[in-house]
């Protein structure tokens, strides 16, 4: 281990010219941090640093030695002098551990400057490395808490990263002549996604979720009790996106001793924090305790390393990770693993949408190499051909319009992340165009907070939506069409009102949350309507209503009562963040290069089997649909 680190240091010292006054070189997680006494090197000789990074194939960060840092008051004055006032800086603070000046701005692009010129000028004149953060157009308590936690725990985080840096760069003990994948959850089912990938030198978890509709521990949580799985041996956790069926069990790992990193995009970190905290809150309210607590959620935050799309990162001695856009929800990613310096390339799609939407872009289809792949099959059955997004929007607007004309209320149970924002964009447009009139739209549950996180990361949204968010007055999420519901008094008033309205509320499958409470009040009036726009898991209340149940037992005021379902039930496909059968097959058709082997996961058993057999018949690619607890040799 020491030899490899010393070797990298020697390469850096040998490559850098004498004019770079090198103070020290440190390893922080996957990054190499070079401390220098002349910080202008990054401005005047950035090409040297880029060439060095390319030569040693590592990510490099330049920071100033403490001796050349300007005092904070002088630095604040310099920042305000250098940065245009149009940047609208909202806060400037300092991290004495990383020697960063943290600049929060409503227009961070102006703080960065063209080709990074402004931020480099700040570094040159003050010594402090600018860390530039966006001030969300909608205030987000989650983002505030995350940023505060990272700032408060900066010293501990640096120590963690330094320890991780040594672990990543340890000498491989064995030849990379095999790769194995064990399915710990989410195979031939939807929920509790968890993949365990092993090489001779590394052990990695990809996703670690819960099945929110599970009836007990055996059906709700991944199978982490397999004999080959040991938390202390785990090198990394990789999270593809924030939904609980992919992230809900990550805090459990930290609760029971995992001390390593979790890799994901920044929006995924923010969203999974929000969803994990809400999951804990609901479990406490319903007296269904989870096997971890809020401290473990905070530990997850402090041990998470965020990556941008396309950023290649070492995560172990023999694995490099690259995340690519998956088009499922904000920040969702496909995980590409380069194993053994190119001996084997593995792609895990996570959940993905092979279609342009109003909210997001499309998934990556072209890679340098892929030998094996795991892909989802949520809508992989031959009957799962959903309408186009345009058709779905028209169906939604017509259903809402018809109910408004009858004087009814419309309940749309939504997932706070993704579906809610898609529906919001559609409603905002059709209401402002006068097609739906001035019908009020109420947002309940986590939707407002999740929307705030979307606005904090517009670079992860579609190009059209980015333009709207960047231009004041055009941001659809801040439209006065939407009304935020925060307490029971507001809920009571909107339910007692005779005024037609649209209610977007979590949870999306009616497994808990305020959507269930709204349903109880609305379900027996035939003027009202419930519209499902997302997947309803088997066993959930949403699935039972979809199937046409006439009545359901639910608890009210501490007593179980029978509720008759008289309201109109509508399911509108086309808004899902998952690819349908045609889109899944089309993705494999366009995928380049084609993998030698495809494993199918994240779908009801018959859908996974049907998709796998169709891929094999059509493209002659070896396919498998493993059961949970099966191990497959990939290489």
Secondary structure, DSSP 4 states (H G I P E B T S, - for coil): -HHHHHHHHHHHHHHS-TTS-EEEEEEETTEEEEEES-TTHHHHSHHHHHHHHHHHTSEEEEEE-GGGPPPHHHHHHHHHHHS-GGG-EEEEEEETTTTEEEEEETTHHHHH-GGGHHHHHHHHHHSPEEEEEE--SS--HHHHHHHHHHHHTHHHHHHHHHHHHHHHTSPP-S----EEEEEEE-SSSSS--EEEEEESS-EEEEEE-B-TT-SSHHHHB--TT-TT--GGG--EEE-S--SHHHHTTHHHHHHTT--SEEEE-HHHHHHHHHHHHHHHHHHHHTT---SS-HHHHHHHHHTEEE--TT--EEEETTEEEEEEE-SSSTT-EEEEEEETTTTEEEEE--S---S--SS------B-S--SEEEEE-TT-STT--PPPHHHHHHHHHHHHHHHHHTT-EEEEE--TTTHHHHHHHHHHHHHHTTSSTT-EEEEETTHHHHHHHHHHTGGGS-HHHHHHHHSTT--GGG-TTEEE--SHHHHHHHHHS-S-EEEEES-TTSSSSHHHHHHHHHTT-TT-EEEE-S---TTSHHHHHHTT-SEEEEEETTEEEEEE--SEEEE-TT--SS--HHHHHHHHHH-BSPPSEEEEESS-HHHHHHHHHHHHHHH--EEE-PPTT-EEE--
